[in-house]
Amino acid sequence: MVNEGLVSGWDDPRMPTICGLRRRGYSPEGLVKFIDKIGYTKMDALNDMALLESAIRDDLNSRAQRVAAVLDPVKVVITNYPEGQTEQLTAVNNPENEADGTHEVEFSRELWIERDDFMKVAEKKFMRLAPGKEVRLKNAYIIKCNEEHPCDEDENGNVTCIYCTYDPETRSGLPGADRKIKGKTLHWVSCHNAISAEVRLYDRLWKVENPRDELARIREEQQCDAVTAMKQMINPNSLTILKNCYIEPFAASMPALSYLQFQRIGYFNVDPDSTQEHPVFNKTVGLRS
């Protein structure tokens, strides 16, 4: 697979190699948890990948730094927030470990949020941003989407900008922050200091449950070599590269192989290809649904 270029190398994050697992963001402690779950045996066993992912997720929950990242961005303009003004808000690095401390995040008039956190015509059970609806911004304020002119669209009907107002009494830490609303809490990144990033989303390398036995079956039936058989088994959607993502500066400053949780999205790892000018992140595993 490596020699034929079916993967990028021995440390491709989809590969079941130690260096591949490390680059993907699997922690050593998470792998030990996985072994503890499946038990120790000298017999061959077929274990569900979901069990490995569960063990990794449990471990990363206690060690990953929480950061804000927007993978499919759309702009929000808070019309009653002063133009040119910014303020520093406090974000907890890891609610599971108080010793990890906090870091500052910048809030401004223009923000990036996830595109699927807004609907122009919302279903009744849609608890995110929509005309006339309120949501809470993580570590910040409650905002409300305008009803008369909620958004701008391009010629294809794609939303390009969303217009909202904020309640200045609802900043996290103020008494007004306790005001109850029906909407969910959304993550966001300030347009003023957001850093463009590349995010690599990984799925299962194989389309089949047992690649070893399937490889033997295909080769026997088709009388073909291993490479030809492997090409039939590889998941064509095992890698998706997103190049137009935005992250907060705190995440861009992390060294390679750092464990991160992109809030509301999943666990990610800083790829060795990453630089401060061009940060690159690998998806390790998603959050529990």
PASEBA-1860 file (N, C-alpha, C; in nm, 3 decimals):
! residues 289
1> MVNEGLVS> 0.083/-0.121/0.000/0.000/0.000/0.000/0.086/0.125/0.000 ~ 0.194/0.124/0.079/0.283/0.239/0.085/0.356/0.255/-0.048 ~ 0.413/0.146/-0.099/0.490/0.152/-0.223/0.404/0.192/-0.342 ~ 0.278/0.152/-0.343/0.188/0.182/-0.454/0.119/0.317/-0.438 ~ 0.144/0.386/-0.326/0.085/0.518/-0.306/-0.062/0.516/-0.269 ~ -0.111/0.403/-0.222/-0.251/0.396/-0.180/-0.273/0.473/-0.050 ~ -0.167/0.491/0.027/-0.167/0.577/0.145/-0.042/0.665/0.136 ~ -0.035/0.768/0.220/0.075/0.865/0.209/0.206/0.815/0.268
9> GWDDPRMP> 0.202/0.708/0.347/0.324/0.655/0.407/0.291/0.564/0.524 ~ 0.395/0.513/0.589/0.373/0.426/0.704/0.301/0.498/0.817 ~ 0.319/0.632/0.823/0.254/0.708/0.930/0.126/0.776/0.884 ~ 0.070/0.731/0.771/-0.062/0.782/0.731/-0.159/0.756/0.847 ~ -0.236/0.858/0.889/-0.325/0.841/1.005/-0.433/0.734/0.988 ~ -0.451/0.682/0.866/-0.547/0.573/0.846/-0.484/0.436/0.868 ~ -0.350/0.432/0.880/-0.278/0.305/0.887/-0.279/0.247/1.028 ~ -0.290/0.114/1.040/-0.286/0.049/1.172/-0.143/0.024/1.218
17> TICGLRRR> -0.059/0.126/1.208/0.079/0.119/1.254/0.093/0.209/1.376 ~ 0.196/0.185/1.458/0.216/0.269/1.576/0.233/0.415/1.536 ~ 0.314/0.441/1.433/0.336/0.580/1.392/0.210/0.639/1.329 ~ 0.129/0.555/1.263/0.003/0.605/1.208/-0.098/0.639/1.315 ~ -0.108/0.553/1.418/-0.199/0.579/1.529/-0.156/0.704/1.605 ~ -0.025/0.721/1.621/0.026/0.839/1.692/-0.010/0.966/1.614 ~ 0.010/0.964/1.483/-0.020/1.083/1.402/-0.169/1.111/1.397 ~ -0.249/1.007/1.405/-0.396/1.023/1.407/-0.441/1.092/1.536
25> GYSPEGLV> -0.361/1.076/1.644/-0.398/1.136/1.771/-0.441/1.036/1.876 ~ -0.423/0.907/1.848/-0.453/0.804/1.948/-0.345/0.811/2.057 ~ -0.386/0.825/2.180/-0.291/0.833/2.291/-0.247/0.693/2.334 ~ -0.124/0.679/2.385/-0.080/0.549/2.438/-0.175/0.496/2.546 ~ -0.219/0.587/2.633/-0.309/0.546/2.741/-0.443/0.497/2.686 ~ -0.489/0.558/2.576/-0.612/0.513/2.513/-0.600/0.374/2.455 ~ -0.485/0.345/2.397/-0.462/0.211/2.343/-0.461/0.106/2.455 ~ -0.403/0.142/2.569/-0.403/0.050/2.683/-0.547/0.026/2.730
33> KFIDKIGY> -0.628/0.132/2.732/-0.769/0.116/2.769/-0.840/0.019/2.674 ~ -0.808/0.029/2.547/-0.868/-0.059/2.447/-0.830/-0.205/2.475 ~ -0.701/-0.229/2.502/-0.656/-0.365/2.531/-0.724/-0.418/2.656 ~ -0.740/-0.332/2.757/-0.810/-0.375/2.878/-0.955/-0.414/2.849 ~ -1.018/-0.343/2.754/-1.158/-0.371/2.722/-1.175/-0.505/2.650 ~ -1.082/-0.536/2.558/-1.099/-0.657/2.478/-1.041/-0.780/2.548 ~ -0.954/-0.757/2.649/-0.895/-0.869/2.721/-0.770/-0.920/2.652 ~ -0.696/-1.000/2.722/-0.568/-1.051/2.673/-0.585/-1.197/2.632
41> TKMDALND> -0.542/-1.230/2.510/-0.556/-1.366/2.460/-0.452/-1.394/2.354 ~ -0.416/-1.520/2.337/-0.323/-1.560/2.232/-0.396/-1.595/2.103 ~ -0.529/-1.599/2.110/-0.610/-1.636/1.994/-0.640/-1.513/1.909 ~ -0.649/-1.534/1.778/-0.692/-1.426/1.689/-0.835/-1.386/1.725 ~ -0.861/-1.256/1.721/-0.996/-1.207/1.751/-1.028/-1.090/1.660 ~ -1.153/-1.078/1.621/-1.199/-0.967/1.539/-1.277/-0.872/1.628 ~ -1.224/-0.751/1.646/-1.288/-0.654/1.735/-1.341/-0.535/1.656 ~ -1.453/-0.485/1.698/-1.517/-0.372/1.630/-1.432/-0.246/1.650
49> MALLESAI> -1.412/-0.170/1.541/-1.338/-0.045/1.549/-1.404/0.052/1.647 ~ -1.536/0.042/1.662/-1.607/0.131/1.753/-1.558/0.114/1.896 ~ -1.512/-0.006/1.931/-1.461/-0.031/2.065/-1.329/0.042/2.087 ~ -1.243/0.040/1.984/-1.117/0.116/1.990/-1.147/0.265/2.001 ~ -1.238/0.315/1.919/-1.271/0.457/1.920/-1.329/0.499/2.054 ~ -1.408/0.412/2.115/-1.465/0.443/2.245/-1.357/0.457/2.351 ~ -1.258/0.368/2.348/-1.149/0.375/2.445/-1.066/0.502/2.427 ~ -1.040/0.538/2.301/-0.963/0.659/2.273/-1.041/0.782/2.317
57> RDDLNSRA> -1.170/0.783/2.288/-1.256/0.896/2.325/-1.259/0.915/2.477 ~ -1.270/0.806/2.550/-1.274/0.815/2.696/-1.144/0.876/2.751 ~ -1.032/0.837/2.693/-0.904/0.889/2.741/-0.886/1.035/2.703 ~ -0.918/1.070/2.580/-0.897/1.208/2.534/-0.988/1.306/2.606 ~ -1.101/1.260/2.653/-1.191/1.349/2.725/-1.123/1.412/2.846 ~ -1.029/1.340/2.906/-0.962/1.390/3.027/-0.835/1.467/2.997 ~ -0.782/1.456/2.874/-0.653/1.519/2.847/-0.654/1.624/2.735 ~ -0.759/1.627/2.653/-0.760/1.717/2.537/-0.796/1.861/2.577
65> QRVAAVLD> -0.723/1.958/2.520/-0.752/2.100/2.540/-0.873/2.139/2.454 ~ -0.968/2.209/2.514/-1.087/2.253/2.441/-1.057/2.382/2.365 ~ -1.086/2.382/2.235/-1.062/2.500/2.152/-1.181/2.518/2.058 ~ -1.189/2.637/2.000/-1.295/2.669/1.905/-1.241/2.658/1.763 ~ -1.313/2.586/1.679/-1.279/2.572/1.538/-1.408/2.563/1.458 ~ -1.412/2.628/1.344/-1.530/2.626/1.257/-1.488/2.565/1.124 ~ -1.547/2.451/1.090/-1.504/2.375/0.973/-1.577/2.415/0.845 ~ -1.701/2.460/0.857/-1.779/2.504/0.740/-1.835/2.641/0.773
73> PVKVVITN> -1.754/2.746/0.757/-1.789/2.876/0.815/-1.891/2.958/0.736 ~ -1.970/3.031/0.813/-2.054/3.137/0.758/-2.046/3.253/0.858 ~ -2.048/3.375/0.806/-2.025/3.493/0.889/-2.153/3.538/0.961 ~ -2.135/3.580/1.086/-2.240/3.643/1.164/-2.197/3.785/1.196 ~ -2.284/3.883/1.171/-2.260/4.021/1.208/-2.356/4.060/1.319 ~ -2.301/4.106/1.432/-2.383/4.148/1.546/-2.404/4.299/1.531 ~ -2.520/4.337/1.483/-2.542/4.474/1.437/-2.538/4.578/1.548 ~ -2.570/4.541/1.673/-2.568/4.640/1.782/-2.440/4.634/1.864
81> YPEGQTEQ> -2.340/4.559/1.817/-2.209/4.558/1.884/-2.122/4.665/1.819 ~ -2.051/4.746/1.897/-1.975/4.859/1.841/-1.872/4.815/1.736 ~ -1.870/4.884/1.624/-1.773/4.855/1.519/-1.632/4.883/1.569 ~ -1.540/4.795/1.534/-1.400/4.813/1.572/-1.367/4.770/1.714 ~ -1.468/4.739/1.794/-1.444/4.699/1.933/-1.417/4.549/1.943 ~ -1.325/4.512/2.030/-1.302/4.372/2.064/-1.292/4.361/2.216 ~ -1.317/4.243/2.268/-1.298/4.220/2.411/-1.247/4.080/2.434 ~ -1.177/4.062/2.543/-1.118/3.933/2.577/-1.208/3.860/2.676
89> LTAVNNPE> -1.241/3.737/2.642/-1.323/3.652/2.727/-1.240/3.531/2.771 ~ -1.283/3.468/2.878/-1.207/3.356/2.935/-1.270/3.223/2.897 ~ -1.186/3.131/2.850/-1.231/2.996/2.814/-1.154/2.894/2.897 ~ -1.225/2.795/2.947/-1.162/2.688/3.025/-1.094/2.591/2.929 ~ -0.970/2.556/2.960/-0.895/2.465/2.872/-0.947/2.322/2.877 ~ -0.984/2.276/2.996/-1.036/2.140/3.008/-1.120/2.129/3.134 ~ -1.252/2.122/3.120/-1.339/2.114/3.239/-1.317/1.986/3.319 ~ -1.248/1.887/3.261/-1.220/1.763/3.333/-1.094/1.772/3.418
97> NEADGTHE> -1.016/1.880/3.398/-0.889/1.893/3.469/-0.863/2.040/3.498 ~ -0.893/2.083/3.618/-0.881/2.224/3.657/-0.738/2.274/3.643 ~ -0.639/2.185/3.659/-0.499/2.225/3.652/-0.458/2.272/3.513 ~ -0.537/2.240/3.411/-0.504/2.284/3.276/-0.527/2.433/3.256 ~ -0.600/2.497/3.347/-0.614/2.642/3.344/-0.711/2.694/3.240 ~ -0.687/2.818/3.199/-0.775/2.887/3.105/-0.691/2.959/2.999 ~ -0.759/3.008/2.896/-0.694/3.096/2.800/-0.795/3.201/2.754 ~ -0.744/3.306/2.692/-0.830/3.416/2.648/-0.875/3.396/2.504
105> VEFSRELW> -1.001/3.430/2.478/-1.055/3.429/2.341/-1.109/3.568/2.309 ~ -1.093/3.608/2.185/-1.137/3.742/2.145/-1.280/3.738/2.091 ~ -1.360/3.837/2.133/-1.496/3.853/2.082/-1.502/3.983/2.002 ~ -1.576/3.981/1.893/-1.585/4.101/1.808/-1.722/4.107/1.740 ~ -1.743/4.210/1.663/-1.871/4.233/1.596/-1.900/4.125/1.491 ~ -1.796/4.074/1.426/-1.812/3.975/1.321/-1.750/3.842/1.364 ~ -1.828/3.735/1.349/-1.787/3.603/1.395/-1.807/3.500/1.284 ~ -1.735/3.389/1.296/-1.762/3.271/1.214/-1.837/3.168/1.298
113> IERDDFMK> -1.943/3.111/1.241/-2.010/2.996/1.304/-2.024/2.886/1.199 ~ -2.065/2.768/1.243/-2.087/2.659/1.149/-2.211/2.685/1.064 ~ -2.200/2.655/0.936/-2.311/2.680/0.843/-2.438/2.604/0.884 ~ -2.421/2.481/0.934/-2.541/2.403/0.969/-2.599/2.443/1.104 ~ -2.543/2.547/1.169/-2.603/2.600/1.291/-2.704/2.710/1.260 ~ -2.734/2.732/1.130/-2.834/2.832/1.091/-2.929/2.774/0.988 ~ -3.058/2.807/1.003/-3.158/2.774/0.902/-3.246/2.896/0.880 ~ -3.263/2.933/0.753/-3.348/3.047/0.721/-3.495/3.015/0.748
121> VAEKKFMR> -3.534/2.893/0.715/-3.668/2.844/0.746/-3.649/2.722/0.836 ~ -3.667/2.743/0.965/-3.630/2.640/1.062/-3.746/2.547/1.092 ~ -3.709/2.421/1.113/-3.807/2.325/1.162/-3.838/2.358/1.308 ~ -3.952/2.305/1.357/-3.998/2.339/1.492/-3.896/2.299/1.598 ~ -3.829/2.184/1.578/-3.736/2.133/1.678/-3.592/2.182/1.657 ~ -3.572/2.272/1.563/-3.439/2.326/1.538/-3.404/2.426/1.647 ~ -3.307/2.392/1.731/-3.275/2.472/1.848/-3.150/2.558/1.830 ~ -3.111/2.579/1.704/-2.995/2.663/1.678/-3.042/2.797/1.620
129> LAPGKEVR> -2.958/2.862/1.543/-2.988/2.999/1.500/-3.085/3.001/1.382 ~ -3.188/3.085/1.394/-3.289/3.103/1.289/-3.357/3.236/1.313 ~ -3.428/3.290/1.214/-3.494/3.420/1.232/-3.581/3.425/1.358 ~ -3.554/3.523/1.444/-3.629/3.542/1.567/-3.588/3.452/1.681 ~ -3.493/3.362/1.660/-3.452/3.269/1.765/-3.323/3.313/1.832 ~ -3.310/3.276/1.961/-3.192/3.308/2.040/-3.105/3.185/2.061 ~ -2.974/3.208/2.066/-2.879/3.103/2.104/-2.775/3.167/2.197 ~ -2.706/3.083/2.268/-2.597/3.130/2.352/-2.464/3.100/2.283
137> LKNAYIIK> -2.376/3.197/2.278/-2.242/3.176/2.225/-2.150/3.132/2.338 ~ -2.078/3.025/2.317/-1.992/2.968/2.420/-1.897/3.074/2.477 ~ -1.896/3.087/2.609/-1.809/3.181/2.682/-1.840/3.328/2.655 ~ -1.954/3.356/2.587/-1.980/3.495/2.546/-2.123/3.536/2.581 ~ -2.201/3.575/2.481/-2.332/3.637/2.501/-2.444/3.553/2.439 ~ -2.566/3.592/2.474/-2.684/3.543/2.403/-2.708/3.637/2.285 ~ -2.729/3.578/2.166/-2.759/3.658/2.048/-2.893/3.613/1.990 ~ -2.955/3.706/1.916/-3.085/3.677/1.854/-3.078/3.713/1.708
145> CNEEHPCD> -3.123/3.622/1.622/-3.121/3.646/1.478/-3.233/3.742/1.439 ~ -3.200/3.839/1.354/-3.300/3.937/1.309/-3.413/3.866/1.234 ~ -3.534/3.919/1.251/-3.649/3.859/1.184/-3.674/3.922/1.048 ~ -3.660/4.055/1.039/-3.693/4.123/0.914/-3.589/4.096/0.805 ~ -3.462/4.101/0.839/-3.356/4.073/0.742/-3.253/3.981/0.808 ~ -3.283/3.852/0.812/-3.196/3.761/0.887/-3.062/3.732/0.821 ~ -3.056/3.739/0.687/-2.932/3.698/0.622/-2.923/3.752/0.480 ~ -2.802/3.746/0.425/-2.777/3.771/0.284/-2.750/3.639/0.214
153> EDENGNVT> -2.783/3.632/0.085/-2.760/3.511/0.008/-2.694/3.546/-0.125 ~ -2.621/3.449/-0.182/-2.563/3.471/-0.315/-2.664/3.431/-0.421 ~ -2.619/3.436/-0.547/-2.711/3.409/-0.657/-2.760/3.265/-0.660 ~ -2.691/3.175/-0.589/-2.732/3.036/-0.584/-2.815/3.003/-0.461 ~ -2.846/3.104/-0.381/-2.927/3.082/-0.262/-2.848/3.039/-0.140 ~ -2.714/3.043/-0.148/-2.631/3.008/-0.033/-2.619/3.127/0.062 ~ -2.635/3.103/0.190/-2.626/3.210/0.289/-2.482/3.258/0.298 ~ -2.461/3.388/0.288/-2.326/3.446/0.294/-2.302/3.525/0.422
161> CIYCTYDP> -2.410/3.572/0.486/-2.394/3.650/0.608/-2.525/3.646/0.687 ~ -2.513/3.634/0.820/-2.630/3.628/0.909/-2.625/3.750/1.000 ~ -2.740/3.813/1.024/-2.747/3.935/1.106/-2.818/3.907/1.238 ~ -2.752/3.949/1.346/-2.804/3.924/1.480/-2.785/4.047/1.568 ~ -2.848/4.044/1.684/-2.821/4.142/1.791/-2.781/4.063/1.915 ~ -2.709/4.131/2.006/-2.667/4.062/2.128/-2.725/4.133/2.250 ~ -2.735/4.059/2.358/-2.780/4.114/2.486/-2.657/4.136/2.573 ~ -2.615/4.261/2.594/-2.489/4.288/2.667/-2.492/4.246/2.813
169> ETRSGLPG> -2.611/4.217/2.867/-2.620/4.176/3.007/-2.600/4.025/3.026 ~ -2.577/3.953/2.915/-2.573/3.806/2.924/-2.433/3.748/2.904 ~ -2.332/3.831/2.915/-2.197/3.777/2.902/-2.170/3.675/3.012 ~ -2.096/3.569/2.978/-2.064/3.464/3.077/-2.001/3.526/3.200 ~ -2.054/3.490/3.316/-2.005/3.544/3.442/-2.092/3.653/3.499 ~ -2.176/3.716/3.416/-2.269/3.820/3.464/-2.401/3.755/3.507 ~ -2.476/3.821/3.594/-2.604/3.764/3.640/-2.700/3.733/3.525 ~ -2.696/3.818/3.421/-2.786/3.798/3.307/-2.756/3.674/3.226
177> ADRKIKGK> -2.638/3.615/3.248/-2.603/3.494/3.173/-2.690/3.375/3.210 ~ -2.758/3.385/3.324/-2.845/3.276/3.370/-2.982/3.279/3.304 ~ -3.007/3.379/3.221/-3.138/3.387/3.155/-3.162/3.262/3.070 ~ -3.279/3.201/3.088/-3.310/3.078/3.019/-3.356/3.106/2.876 ~ -3.302/3.030/2.783/-3.346/3.038/2.644/-3.363/2.895/2.593 ~ -3.435/2.881/2.483/-3.459/2.749/2.425/-3.345/2.704/2.336 ~ -3.269/2.798/2.282/-3.164/2.765/2.187/-3.043/2.700/2.252 ~ -2.964/2.633/2.170/-2.844/2.565/2.217/-2.728/2.664/2.232
185> TLHWVSCH> -2.617/2.613/2.284/-2.493/2.690/2.293/-2.407/2.656/2.171 ~ -2.368/2.760/2.097/-2.291/2.741/1.975/-2.145/2.782/1.995 ~ -2.055/2.715/1.925/-1.916/2.759/1.923/-1.896/2.859/1.810 ~ -1.789/2.936/1.815/-1.767/3.045/1.722/-1.619/3.084/1.726 ~ -1.579/3.162/1.626/-1.444/3.218/1.622/-1.455/3.361/1.571 ~ -1.383/3.452/1.633/-1.386/3.592/1.591/-1.322/3.608/1.454 ~ -1.391/3.678/1.363/-1.333/3.704/1.230/-1.207/3.790/1.240 ~ -1.200/3.871/1.345/-1.091/3.967/1.357/-0.955/3.899/1.372
193> NAISAEVR> -0.950/3.787/1.444/-0.820/3.722/1.465/-0.821/3.573/1.431 ~ -0.925/3.526/1.363/-0.931/3.385/1.324/-0.816/3.350/1.231 ~ -0.768/3.228/1.243/-0.658/3.180/1.160/-0.709/3.070/1.067 ~ -0.678/3.084/0.939/-0.720/2.984/0.841/-0.642/2.855/0.865 ~ -0.711/2.741/0.854/-0.648/2.613/0.885/-0.696/2.505/0.788 ~ -0.614/2.401/0.777/-0.650/2.281/0.701/-0.688/2.172/0.800 ~ -0.801/2.108/0.775/-0.847/2.001/0.863/-0.868/1.875/0.779 ~ -0.808/1.765/0.825/-0.817/1.639/0.755/-0.910/1.544/0.832
201> LYDRLWKV> -1.019/1.506/0.767/-1.118/1.419/0.829/-1.094/1.276/0.781 ~ -1.077/1.184/0.876/-1.047/1.045/0.843/-1.165/0.955/0.877 ~ -1.188/0.859/0.789/-1.287/0.755/0.812/-1.215/0.620/0.803 ~ -1.289/0.512/0.812/-1.228/0.379/0.806/-1.154/0.359/0.674 ~ -1.036/0.300/0.680/-0.956/0.276/0.560/-1.021/0.173/0.469 ~ -1.089/0.075/0.531/-1.145/-0.036/0.453/-1.297/-0.028/0.446 ~ -1.353/-0.078/0.338/-1.498/-0.087/0.324/-1.552/-0.216/0.386 ~ -1.461/-0.305/0.424/-1.502/-0.437/0.473/-1.465/-0.452/0.620
209> ENPRDELA> -1.534/-0.543/0.687/-1.511/-0.563/0.830/-1.380/-0.636/0.858 ~ -1.348/-0.736/0.775/-1.230/-0.818/0.797/-1.142/-0.814/0.672 ~ -1.051/-0.715/0.661/-0.972/-0.700/0.538/-0.880/-0.817/0.509 ~ -0.830/-0.884/0.612/-0.740/-0.997/0.587/-0.811/-1.109/0.511 ~ -0.927/-1.150/0.562/-1.000/-1.259/0.498/-1.058/-1.217/0.363 ~ -1.103/-1.090/0.354/-1.160/-1.041/0.229/-1.053/-1.034/0.121 ~ -0.932/-0.995/0.159/-0.821/-0.989/0.064/-0.795/-1.128/0.005 ~ -0.791/-1.228/0.092/-0.768/-1.365/0.045/-0.880/-1.412/-0.047
217> RIREEQQC> -1.004/-1.376/-0.013/-1.119/-1.418/-0.095/-1.113/-1.356/-0.234 ~ -1.085/-1.225/-0.241/-1.080/-1.157/-0.371/-0.967/-1.213/-0.457 ~ -0.852/-1.235/-0.396/-0.738/-1.286/-0.473/-0.766/-1.425/-0.528 ~ -0.834/-1.506/-0.447/-0.865/-1.642/-0.492/-0.969/-1.641/-0.604 ~ -1.072/-1.558/-0.590/-1.179/-1.553/-0.689/-1.133/-1.491/-0.819 ~ -1.052/-1.385/-0.811/-1.015/-1.310/-0.930/-0.875/-1.343/-0.980 ~ -0.803/-1.424/-0.904/-0.665/-1.459/-0.941/-0.582/-1.333/-0.969 ~ -0.589/-1.238/-0.875/-0.520/-1.110/-0.891/-0.416/-1.093/-0.781
225> DAVTAMKQ> -0.332/-0.990/-0.798/-0.231/-0.964/-0.695/-0.293/-0.886/-0.579 ~ -0.212/-0.869/-0.472/-0.263/-0.805/-0.350/-0.303/-0.661/-0.373 ~ -0.226/-0.587/-0.453/-0.257/-0.446/-0.477/-0.391/-0.430/-0.546 ~ -0.416/-0.511/-0.647/-0.543/-0.506/-0.719/-0.660/-0.536/-0.625 ~ -0.640/-0.633/-0.538/-0.746/-0.667/-0.442/-0.766/-0.556/-0.341 ~ -0.656/-0.497/-0.292/-0.667/-0.390/-0.192/-0.742/-0.269/-0.247 ~ -0.718/-0.237/-0.374/-0.785/-0.121/-0.434/-0.936/-0.137/-0.433 ~ -0.983/-0.262/-0.438/-1.127/-0.286/-0.435/-1.184/-0.274/-0.294
233> MINPNSLT> -1.097/-0.285/-0.194/-1.142/-0.285/-0.055/-1.131/-0.149/0.012 ~ -1.050/-0.060/-0.045/-1.026/0.069/0.020/-1.149/0.159/0.012 ~ -1.179/0.224/0.121/-1.290/0.319/0.128/-1.250/0.447/0.054 ~ -1.319/0.483/-0.055/-1.281/0.604/-0.131/-1.303/0.732/-0.053 ~ -1.379/0.725/0.056/-1.408/0.844/0.138/-1.332/0.839/0.271 ~ -1.220/0.769/0.273/-1.146/0.756/0.399/-1.071/0.884/0.436 ~ -1.055/0.975/0.342/-0.989/1.103/0.371/-1.062/1.216/0.301 ~ -1.101/1.317/0.379/-1.160/1.441/0.326/-1.077/1.557/0.379
241> ILKNCYIE> -1.030/1.643/0.292/-0.947/1.757/0.333/-1.028/1.885/0.320 ~ -1.042/1.956/0.431/-1.112/2.085/0.435/-1.007/2.195/0.446 ~ -1.007/2.287/0.350/-0.901/2.389/0.345/-0.949/2.528/0.388 ~ -1.078/2.545/0.409/-1.131/2.678/0.441/-1.188/2.684/0.582 ~ -1.118/2.624/0.676/-1.162/2.624/0.815/-1.099/2.741/0.890 ~ -1.157/2.774/1.005/-1.101/2.880/1.090/-1.088/2.829/1.233 ~ -0.976/2.865/1.296/-0.952/2.827/1.434/-0.910/2.949/1.514 ~ -0.921/2.940/1.646/-0.873/3.050/1.731/-0.720/3.043/1.741
249> PFAASMPA> -0.653/3.155/1.764/-0.506/3.158/1.769/-0.446/3.062/1.870 ~ -0.514/3.039/1.982/-0.463/2.949/2.085/-0.436/2.810/2.028 ~ -0.525/2.762/1.940/-0.508/2.630/1.880/-0.391/2.627/1.783 ~ -0.370/2.737/1.712/-0.261/2.743/1.614/-0.124/2.741/1.680 ~ -0.118/2.775/1.808/0.011/2.781/1.878/0.053/2.647/1.937 ~ -0.032/2.545/1.925/-0.003/2.415/1.985/0.106/2.341/1.908 ~ 0.195/2.270/1.977/0.298/2.191/1.908/0.239/2.067/1.842 ~ 0.315/2.007/1.752/0.271/1.887/1.682/0.234/1.777/1.781
257> LSYLQFQR> 0.131/1.701/1.744/0.079/1.586/1.819/0.006/1.624/1.947 ~ -0.027/1.753/1.964/-0.107/1.796/2.079/-0.250/1.741/2.066 ~ -0.309/1.705/2.180/-0.446/1.654/2.182/-0.544/1.769/2.203 ~ -0.641/1.782/2.112/-0.738/1.891/2.119/-0.879/1.835/2.105 ~ -0.973/1.909/2.163/-1.114/1.885/2.132/-1.168/2.010/2.065 ~ -1.212/1.995/1.939/-1.285/2.103/1.874/-1.426/2.098/1.930 ~ -1.466/2.201/2.001/-1.594/2.200/2.072/-1.710/2.165/1.979 ~ -1.791/2.070/2.025/-1.911/2.024/1.955/-1.881/1.944/1.828
265> IGYFNVDP> -1.754/1.919/1.796/-1.721/1.849/1.672/-1.653/1.715/1.699 ~ -1.543/1.717/1.773/-1.471/1.593/1.797/-1.331/1.618/1.848 ~ -1.254/1.510/1.857/-1.116/1.519/1.903/-1.022/1.525/1.783 ~ -0.922/1.610/1.794/-0.829/1.634/1.684/-0.686/1.636/1.736 ~ -0.593/1.621/1.643/-0.451/1.618/1.674/-0.378/1.713/1.581 ~ -0.276/1.782/1.633/-0.197/1.871/1.549/-0.102/1.787/1.464 ~ -0.115/1.795/1.333/-0.033/1.714/1.243/0.111/1.767/1.239 ~ 0.211/1.678/1.220/0.350/1.725/1.208/0.372/1.821/1.090
273> DSTQEHPV> 0.283/1.818/0.989/0.293/1.913/0.878/0.255/2.054/0.919 ~ 0.196/2.071/1.035/0.140/2.199/1.077/0.248/2.303/1.104 ~ 0.220/2.428/1.064/0.303/2.543/1.100/0.211/2.653/1.151 ~ 0.266/2.754/1.216/0.183/2.865/1.264/0.119/2.939/1.148 ~ 0.186/2.943/1.031/0.130/3.010/0.914/0.024/2.924/0.846 ~ 0.038/2.791/0.858/-0.058/2.699/0.795/-0.084/2.581/0.889 ~ -0.170/2.600/0.988/-0.200/2.492/1.082/-0.275/2.377/1.014 ~ -0.239/2.255/1.052/-0.303/2.136/0.997/-0.345/2.045/1.113
281> FNKTVGLR> -0.470/1.999/1.108/-0.524/1.916/1.216/-0.583/1.787/1.159 ~ -0.562/1.678/1.232/-0.620/1.548/1.193/-0.734/1.513/1.288 ~ -0.845/1.469/1.232/-0.954/1.423/1.318/-0.920/1.286/1.375 ~ -0.925/1.275/1.506/-0.896/1.150/1.574/-1.022/1.066/1.586 ~ -1.124/1.122/1.647/-1.251/1.052/1.666/-1.358/1.155/1.699 ~ -1.482/1.128/1.664/-1.590/1.221/1.692/-1.636/1.215/1.836 ~ -1.718/1.312/1.875/-1.779/1.310/2.007/-1.893/1.210/2.009 ~ -1.938/1.176/2.130/-2.057/1.091/2.140/-2.176/1.168/2.084
289> S> -2.262/1.099/2.012/-2.381/1.164/1.957/-2.484/1.181/2.069
END
